[in-house]
């Protein structure tokens, strides 16, 4: 029996910090097909926001976009600046390691990612997807990729299967 604790309704958004907001906009909006639903924001010299984010003298620009059922908030902090990260940081390292995006056609999304020159760990294998006599697809496949800044994301194509639940 599962115990439900009160309070959490769901995940509102995932925040991602990037060094180049326009390049991130290209990735999320043009390559992945996200939809920008609200006006971008920016701030500087705002003690209220500094308190919330725990940074003194913060200045940033951001945009929100929606990928299916999840919102992504993408930031570029102009202050304080961060030292560059290792773009090949392993997914075994502590912290949030990746976000997984369920797609309708993994081959089409993979092809757009590769065409943009982004790294993909392995091309998706369609061996895990079968089509039954009624033409209904079952199974799943996926692969790990990186955005322009080394952030890891997974693309998954999932059809009715007991091994993994689709969204």
Buried (B, 14 or more C-beta within 10 A) or exposed (E): EEEEEEEEEEEEEEBBBBBEBEBBBBBBBEBBBBEEEEEEEBBEEBEEBBEEBEBEEBBBBBBBBBBBEBBBBBBBBEEEEEEEEEEEBEEEEEEEBEBBBBBEEBEEBBEBBEEEEBBBEEEBEEEBBEEEEEEEBBBBBBBBBBBBBBBBBBBBBBBEBEEEEEE
